[in-house]
Amino acid sequence: MSAHDILLQRARAKPWEVALWVLALASPFVLSRHALIINEVAIVALFALSLDLILGFTGIVSLGHAAFFGMGAYAAALFAKLVTPDPLAGLAVGVLVSALLGALCSATVLRGTDLTRLMVTLGVALILMELANKLDWLTGGADGLQGVVMGPLLGQFEFDLSGRTSACYSLSVLLLLFVLARRLVHSPFGATLKAIRDNRLRAMAVGIAVNRHVAIVYTVAAAMAGAAGALLAQTTGFASLDVFEFHRSADVLLVLVIGGVGWLYGGVIGAVVFTLIQDTISSITPQYWTFWIGLFLVLLVRVGRERLLHPWTWWSRSSGGGAP
């Protein structure tokens, strides 16, 4: 079997994956009372998936990924308010604007060390947040962009207060972009990204166009983050400076720490765990929920992800049964 055939085989969905996504798409109807949090999980998962493309598969560390998330949110919200409230058109605009921003910013991550990239990416997000604050005649400034009303999805499905349409919409976009990301990472291009992640100098020595590959994947990741931001603005009807805040970038890093990097389902699992913990603990102790999340992360590092989140997998390996 050739390397190309092996990559194609890895890109194919397994039966358990099909069942998992069917259950996920059915969850807004089965768990209709929790549709709003399902929508939030889907958006966070898509945001984490976009960061995993550059962090887990390319080795680029970023503290300013919220720049693309926020740009997608404001682009979709402004498009709905000033042009047309069609959700799919607004989503496309948010993706396109974020992709253009990612293409421009990709030049900032081609050189320097990881520390340099951290500071540069963080700086881009802070600059955009300050611009959104100063351009209050357009963005609403500190008050946020209010009065964003979305039209029916596909001309048929209204965005209601229950959040069922929003959840189905966000889950569908997540599934589509997850499939595209899966095909990307299990392609010759994706194998090249892993080579760059493992040893950039060696990749350059064997003739890989490192800068071009990094610029492409950074643009793709920015577009996906913009899609997540656009979904947030469309399903909540609001865009504020909060979408550019540092905690957005920090939270999505925590999601990947919980779920694991370099594995596309890591972002999905991390989003489910992080969002549920945040929602549950904040409802009990609104003031100190960050303490308990920090304690959970300490336990995760000390005990290990497999023992804490996947005890059945750890037990199977430790008993000699192998991975399931």
N, C-alpha and C positions, 0 to 999 in steps of 0.2 A: 504494500500500500504506500502510495507516494505521500509526501508531506502535505500536498494540497488536499488530497482525499482525507487525511487525518484531521486537518483544520475544518473541512466541511462537516465531517462527522461530529466534531466537537460543537459546531455551531447549531446542530440540529437539536430541537427541543426534546427532552426526555418525557416519557409518559407522566411522571410525577409532576413535571413542570407544567404540562398542559392542565392537569387537574388543579394545580395550585392557582394558576391564573384564572381558571373558570370559577373557582371558589372566590377569588379576589373580586372578580367582576360581578359576582352574584351577591357579595357582601352588602352593598347599599340597599338591596331589597330584603335580604334575610335579617340584617341588623339595621333596619331603617332608622331606629332611634339614635344610632351612632354614626349616621351618614356624614355628619360634619367632621368628626374626628377621622373617619376613613379618608375623607377628602384631604385633610391635613397630612395624614400619613403618606398619601400618594404624592403630594407636592414635595414633602421633605425627602422622600425616597428618590424622586427624580433629581432633586438638587444634589443629593449625595452621590447618585449615579454619575452625574456630570463631573463632580470633583474626583471621583475614583478613576475616571479616564486619564486624568493628568497626574494624579498622585500615585495611585496603585499600579497603573500600567505604563506610565512614562517616567515617574520619579520626580515630578515637579511639585514642590511644596508651595502652597498658596495660603495666605491669610486674608486675601481680598477677593475671594470668589463671589462674595455678595455684590460686587460691582456689576456683574452680568445678571445676577438675579434681580437686582434693583432696576437695572436698565430695562429688562424685559417687562417688569411690572409697570413702570411708568410709561413705556412705549405702548403697551396694550391698553392701559387706562386712558391715556391721551387720545389714542386712536378711536376708542369707543366713545369718548366724549365729544371729539371734534370732527370725526369723519363718519364712522358707521359703528353701530353697536354689535355687529356680527361677531360672534365669539371666535370662529375659525379664522376669519380675516385678521382679527386682533392678535390671535396667537401667532399667526404667520409673521405679522409685523414685529412682534416682540422677539421672535426667534431671529429674524433677519437683522434687526438693530443690534441685538446682543452678539450675533456672529460677526458683524462689522467691527464692533468694539473689541471683540476677542482677537480679530485679525490684526487690528492696530496695536493692541497690547501684547501680542505674541512676541514682538521685538524686544520687549523688556525682560523676557525670561530666557532668551537665547544665550545670554552671557552672564557671568558672575557665579557666585556660590549660592547655596541654598539660603543663607542668611540674607544675601542681596535680594533674592527673589521674594523672600518673605516681606521685606520692607517695601519693595517696589509694588507688589500686588496690594499690600495694605494701603499704600499711598494712593493708588488709583481709586480704590473704594472710598477713601476719605475725601478725595477731590470731587468725586461725583456726588457724594452726599452734600458737600458744601455748595456745589453748583445747584443742586435741587433745592437747597434752602434759600439761596440768593434769588433764584428765578421764581419767586413766589407768584408772580403774575401768570405763570404758566403751570407750575407744579403745586401751587397752594402753600409752598414753604413749610413751616413747622406744623401748620394745621393739616397738611396732607391734601391730596387730590380727592375731593369729595364729589358726590353726585354721579358716580360712574354706574350707569344702568346698562346691563347687557340684554341683547335681544335673545329670542329663543334659539336654542342650539338646533342646528339643521332646520330652522324654521318651524320646529314642532315642539320642542321640549323647553318649557319655561324654567328659569332658575328660581326655585322656591325656597322658603325659609327652612324647610326640612333638610335641604342639602343633598337630596338624592340625585338630582341631575348633576350637581357639581361633582359629587363623588364618582359617578359613572364617567363623566367627562374627563376628570383628572386621571382616573385609573386607565381609561382607554389611551390617553396620550402617554402615560407612563409605560404601558405595554408596548405601544408602537416604538417609542424611543429605546426601550430596553432591547427589543428585537434588533433594532438597527445597531445599538452599541454591541450586542452580542456578535453580530456578523462582523463588526469592525475589529473587535479584539481577537476573533478566531479567523483572521485572514492573514495573508502575508504582511499586510501593513501592520496589523496588531502584533505579529511576531517581531517585526522590526522595532516597534515601540518598546517591547520587553527587552530587546537587546540594548536599546539606548538606556533604559532604566538600569540594567545590570552593570553596564560599563560603557559610558559614553565615548571614551577615548578609543576603546577597541572597536566600537561601532563605526566611528569615523575612519579608523585604520582599514577596515574591510570595504570601505567605499559607500557606506550608508550616508545619504544626505540628511544629517541629523537636524539641522536647522529647519529644513523644509517639513520634515515629519513632525517636529515639535510644534511648528506654526499651525499645521493642519489640525492636529489633535487638540491644540489649545482653542482653535476657532470652533471646532465641533463641540467641545466641552462648554464653551461660552454660550453657544446656541442652545444647548440643552438646559443650562442654568437659566437662560432667558425664558425658555418655555415654562420652567417651574415658576419663575416670577410672574409671567403673564397669567398663568393659571391662578395664582394667589390673588392678583388684582381682579381678575374676572369673576372669581367665585365669591370674593368678599365685597366687591364693589368699592374698593378703597385702595389707595396707594399712598404711603407716607414715607418719611425719611427713615423709618425703622427698617425698610428693606435694604438699606445700604449699611446699616449698623454693623460694628465689628462682631457682635454676638451672633449674627447670622453666619458669618464665616467660621466662627469658633464652634457653634452648635453643629454645623455640618461635619466638621472635623471629628467631633465627639461621636457623631452617628457612625462614621467610618471606623473609629476606634472600637466601638461596641460591636459592629457587624463584621469588621475585617476589611482590609484593603486588598486590591488586586483580585477581587472576586465580586462580580456584578451583583450577586445576591447579598453581599455584605451590606451595601447601602440600603437595600430593601428591608432586611432583617433589623439593621441598626435603626432605621426610621421607625419601625413598628415598636421596638423596645423603648427607644428614647421618647417617642411621643406619648406612649402609654404611661411610662414612668412619670414624665413631666405632668401629664394631665391628672394622674391619680394623686401624686404627692402635692401638687399645687392646690388641689381641692381640699386637702387635709391641712396643710401648712403653707398658705400663700406666701408667707414671708421667708421661709427657710427651705423651700423646695430645692434650691441650688445646692444646699449642703448635702442633702440626701443623694442627689445625682453625683456629686463629687465623691461621696462615700462609696457609691456603687462602682464608680470608675476605679477607685483605689482597690476595691475587692476584685474587680475584673482583671487588673494588672497583677495583683498578688496571687490570686487563685488560678487565673488563666481563663481565657474565653471559652474553651471547650468544656472545662469542668463546670463553669458557672451557667453558660447558656446552652451547651450541648452535652449534658451529662451522659446521655446514652451513647454518644459517639466516643467520648473519653473512656467509658467503662468497657466498650467493645474492644477498643485498641489495647487498653491495659490488660485485658483478660486474654489477649491473643486472638480475638475473633476477627480482627481487621476492621477497616472502616466500612460502614454500611453502604 
